[in-house]
């Protein structure tokens, strides 16, 4: 296993490590519902991205689940 030939000085080590610092995550606000959103990601609450509807959002998902439950109830009552 190779061993370093010479010891690195404090300055050289610190210069190398200067790029290791963590950076703050940028966040923005959804223009539609004012929720905190990561950049380039669809809003989780309303489902919009760049001013257009991409996903259903929470309300739409709840509606579809409710429709499925009603449909199952109708099927079970028919039998």
C-alpha positions in Angstrom: 0.0 0.0 0.0 1.5 3.3 -1.0 2.5 5.9 1.6 2.7 9.6 1.0 6.2 10.7 0.3 5.9 14.1 1.9 3.7 15.6 4.6 1.1 18.1 3.4 1.3 21.5 5.0 -1.7 23.1 6.8 -2.1 25.6 4.0 -2.2 22.9 1.3 -4.7 20.8 3.3 -7.0 23.8 4.0 -6.9 24.9 0.4 -8.0 21.5 -0.7 -10.8 21.4 1.8 -12.0 24.9 1.0 -14.5 23.4 -1.5 -15.9 20.8 0.9 -18.2 23.3 2.7 -22.0 22.7 2.5 -24.1 25.2 0.7 -27.5 26.4 1.7 -30.4 25.0 -0.3 -32.2 27.6 -2.3 -36.0 27.6 -1.9 -38.6 29.6 -3.6 -42.3 30.3 -3.1 -45.0 28.8 -5.3 -46.8 31.7 -7.0 -50.1 29.9 -6.9 -50.4 28.7 -3.3 -47.4 30.4 -1.6 -45.9 27.1 -0.4 -42.2 26.7 0.0 -40.8 24.8 -3.0 -37.4 23.6 -4.1 -36.3 25.0 -7.5 -37.2 23.1 -10.7 -39.6 20.8 -8.7 -43.4 20.7 -8.9 -45.3 22.1 -6.0 -46.5 19.3 -3.7 -49.6 21.2 -2.6 -51.1 22.5 -5.8 -49.3 20.5 -8.5 -48.2 23.5 -10.6 -44.9 24.1 -12.3 -44.0 27.2 -14.2 -47.6 28.5 -14.1 -49.2 25.4 -15.5 -51.0 22.4 -13.9 -48.7 19.3 -14.0 -50.0 17.2 -11.2 -53.4 16.9 -9.6 -52.4 18.2 -6.2 -53.7 17.0 -2.9 -57.3 18.0 -3.5 -57.5 16.2 -6.8 -55.9 13.0 -5.3 -58.4 13.1 -2.5 -61.2 13.4 -5.0 -60.1 10.4 -7.1 -59.7 8.3 -3.9 -63.2 9.3 -2.8 -64.6 8.3 -6.3 -62.9 4.9 -6.0 -64.4 4.3 -2.6 -67.9 5.2 -3.8 -67.5 3.0 -6.8 -66.5 0.0 -4.6 -69.5 0.6 -2.4 -71.8 0.6 -5.4 -70.3 -2.7 -6.6 -70.7 -4.4 -3.3 -74.3 -3.3 -2.9 -75.2 -4.6 -6.3 -74.0 -8.1 -5.4 
